[in-house]
């Protein structure tokens, strides 16, 4: 494993914050990420660490053109293990993370450090919100409409099916409406930061999660150690995410997050974290099939309920979804259901695999 030597400031002082970007075959996107990071409006000392997780393209060559520290893994070890490499290499007391397909606004680092200065020592994690960088494709407009990557409300902690459904109906499942910092259940991996000592104390990220939802067990471990209100989100800390233009990426991400949650459920028990819309649609569809085979003529009523469920209970759009085309908004609600179904399939797969390996 190769790493560039640590870079200190001109007077030998350590950086205030370390920004870690993990990448795997990110040649096509990481250039814009690093341009934004190296152009931050931040007067203090910072360091940028890029962990190349076994890329087989020209990612490392692109990274070497920027004044950043590069850590190269000879093999693909997965996102969580790559983030742990970044933590080990970091020099600052604060460690921030973003992705190789994100475009940090000019004030992102400054906002992070400013918000950290306002928090008391009991708070160990701080993150922000995510906005779609572009809205030029159906999938990107959907992600802006649905706020696919959003810090989860503290109310979701230990929430069962009925409470999750109630939060959906009230549109309170994510933190997007408040302008003030507040404790949350879990942060977004593309826009999160931690006290380095806290990450070291809990053992960093779970290396079994190669992709998808690795921030969930980290936030849970911090809350278990320092209390439920030790993880905070500030809406003023905004990250622009350059979502994949293709819709299949949304389903791929949902499946990966579901698989990780299924493994957690198999190992730790508790309440399954599955989306209520997708579950209702699947249940109604399965019921319709059963009624059909039983020869009951009203089976089509259940099927109709399955098709209408996303439109009746899916999360409502917010003002930030104004760029969505009005003809697409009904389809977005159907995609929400399909996204949750992908997560449920991943959940079952992760749960079964963990059961087999025990």
N, C-alpha and C positions, 0 to 999 in steps of 0.2 A: 504494500500500500504506500503510495507516494503522496507527500504533502509539502506544499510550499512553506518556507519558514515563516514564523509569526511576524507580522508587521506591526511595529509600535509607532507612535507618533514621533514627530521630530524631537520632542523633549524627553522621550523615553517613557512617557506615561501610557498606561493601559487604556484601551477603548472603553467608552461608557456602555456600549451595546454591541453585541455580535449578531449579525444577520446571517442565517444559514439558509442556503438554497440547495435542495437536493434535486438531482436531475438524472434521468436515464433516457438517452437518445433524444435529448432536448435541443438538438442543433437548430431546429427551425424556429424555436420560440425564446430560448434563453438569452439571446442577444438583446432583445427588447427589455427583458427583465433587468439585465445588468446595466444597460444604459440608464434605466430609470433609477436603479439603486445607486449608481456612481454619480448621479446628478441630484442627489437629495439636498434639500435646503436645511441642512443640519450643521450647526456651528461647532458641535462637540466632536470628540473622537469616536469613530465607529470602525468596525471591520466587517468585511463581507467574506463569507466562507462558502465556497461552492463544493459540494460533494458530488463527484461524478460516479454514479453507481453502476459501474461496468458498462458504460455506453459503447456501442459498436459503430457509431457514426462519428462525426467530426465535432462532437460537443466540446471535448477538452481543448481543441484548437481554437474554438470560438471563445471559450472562457479565458484562455491565456492572453487574449488581446485586451483584457480589462485589468485594472489594479485591484485584484482580489486574490484571496488565498484559495488554492485549488487542492482538494484531496481526491485522489483517484483510487477507486476500488477496482481491483483486477477482475472481479466477478460481480454480478448483480445480486446484492444481498438483501434488497428490499428497502422500502421507504423508511421504515422504523429504524432498521440497523444503520441506514445512511444518516438519519438524523442524530443517532447516538454518536456517530463519528464526528459530526459537526459540533456536538456538545463537548466532546473530549478535546477538540481542537480550539474551542472558544476561549478567549481571554477576559471577556467582559462579565460583570455581575448579572447582566440581563442578556438573554438569548432570545432572539426573534426568529420566526420561521415564515417563509412564504414559498410559493411554488415556481417552477420554471416556466409556467404559462401565465404568470401574473405580471401586471404593470403597476408598481407602487406609485401613487401620486407623489409629487415633489415633497410634500410635507409629512409623509407617512412616518419616517423615523422620528422626526421632531415631535409629532403628535404622540407617538408611543412614549418617548422619554418624558414629555411634559405630563402625560397622564400618570405615569409611574410615580413621578415626584409628588403627586397629590394623594397617593394611596398609603395606607398604613402598612406596617410590617407583616400583618397577618395575611395579606393578599399575596399570593404566590404566582398567579397567572393572570394575564391581561390580553385581551384580544379586541377585535373590532368586527365590522361588517364587510360584506363582499358585494360588489356590483359587477354587472357584466360590462366588460370593456367595449364590446361591440354588439350591435343588434342587427347584423346584416343577414342572419340566417334564422330559420325557424327555431332551431335548438337554442341559439343564443337569446332570442327573444323569449323563449319559454323560461330559460334560467333567470332572466330578469323579472319575468312575471311571477314566478313561483318562489323566488329567492331560495334556490336550491341549496346554496351554501350559506347558512345563517346560524348564528349562535343559538343554541336551544334554550328555551326558557327554563328557569329554575323549577318551575312547576312540573316539568317533565320528569324530575327526579323521582323514581319509584312509581311513575304514573302507569296505571293499568289501561286496558282497552277503553273502558267507559270514559275515564278522564281524558285520554288522548282524543277521543271522539268529541267530547265536550269542548276541548280547546280548539279543535278544528272548526267546530260550529261557531265559536266566538272569535276565530282567527287570532288566537293567542299562543300558538305553538312556537313562534319564533320572535326574536327581539328585533323589531324593526320600527316600532312606533315611538319609542321613548328617546329623547335627546340627551338624557343624563346617564352616566355610568351606573351599572347595576350588576349584582351577582347573577351568574348564569349557570346552567347545568353543564354545558360543554361549549368549547370554543370551536372555531373553524381553522383547520390546518393551514389554510392559505394566508391566515392573518392572525397569528397568535404569538405570544411572548411569555417568558417565564423567568423567575429568578433561577440563575444557574445552580445555586446551592440546592434549591428545591428539587430540580430535575435529577441532580446527582443523588440526593437522599432517597428518592423513590426508585432509583435504578433506571431512569430514562424511559424510553419507549419500548413497548413489547415487540421484540424482533419477530415474533410469530405472525404479526400483522404486516405482510409484505406491501399491501396497498389497501387503503380505504378504512377510514375511521380510527386511525391510530391515536388521534387526539382524545378519543372517548375514554379509554382506560387510564391515560395520563391524567386527565382532569379528575376522574373518579379517585385515583390514588392520592392526588393532592387534597381533594375534599375530605377524604378519609383521614388524612394525616393532620390537616390544618383547619378543618371545619367546612361546612357546606358553602359558606360565603367567602371562600378563599380564591375563587375563580370569578373574574369580572370581565365585563364587556363595556367598551365605550363606543357609542355610535359615531363619535368624531374621528375614530381611527378607521379609515376606509381603504379598502384594497380593490383594485380593478382586476378582474379575472378574465383572461382571454379564453373563454370556453371553446371547446372543440365545436366546429361548425356542424358536425353530424349528430343526429339525435341518438344514435346507438351509444354514444359516449355517456349520455345521461343514464341509460339503462345499465351500462357496464359499471358505472360508479355506484349506482344503487345496489347492484348485485354484490359488489365488493364490500360495501358498508354492511349489508345484510349478513354476509358470510362471517364477518368479524363479530357482529352482534350475536349470531347463532353460536359461535364458539364460546363467547363469554357466557351465554345462558347455559350451555352444557357444563361449563366448568364452575360457575358461580351460583347458578340458580337465579332466583328473583322473578321479575316480571318480564316476559318477552317484549322486546322493543320493536313491534311491527306496526306499520301504518294502518289505521282503521279503514281508510277508503279502499285500499287494495284488498284488505281482508273481507270487507263486506261484498265487494264485487265478486271475489272468488267464491264466497259462500253462496251468493245468489246464483251465480252461474252453475256451481255444482248442484245446487238444489234444483235448478231448471232441468239439468241433464237427468237427475234421478226421477223427477216427476215425469219426464218424457218417457223414460223406460218403463215406468209404472202405468203408462197409458192414461195419465190424468191430463185432460185437455187444457187446463188452466196453467200448464207449465210455462207458457209464454209470458205470464204475468211476472214470474220470478225473473225470467230473462230480461224483461223490460226494466225491472227494478235494477238489475245489474248494470244495464246500459245507462240508466238515469242517475245512479248513485253518485258518480263524480260531479254531476251538475248540481246535485242537491246539497252536498256537504263538503265539496272541495274548498280549500282555503280561498278566500276572496282576493282579487288583485288589489294592489296598492297603487298610490299615485306614481311610483317609479316605473310602473308597467305601461305608461302612456304611449311608449313607442311601439307597443304590440298592435298588430293590425286587428281590427274588430272582427274580421272573418276568422282569425286564428284563435281568438280567446275561447270559443267553445271547445276547440280541439285541445287547447292547453289543459283543460280540466280532465279530459280523457287521458292525456299523457301523464297527469299526476297519478291517476289510478294505475296505469301501466308501469310507472316508475316504482310505485309502492309494491306492485306485484313482483317486479324484478327483485326488490329488496327482500320480500318474503321468501322467494325461491332461494335466494342466497342465504337467508337465515336458516332455512331447513337444511340446505347443503352443508353449511358450517356446523350446525348442531349435530347432524348425522356423522360427519367426519370426525368430530371430536369424540363422539360416543364410540366410534370404531377404534380409535387410537388409545382409548383408556384401558 
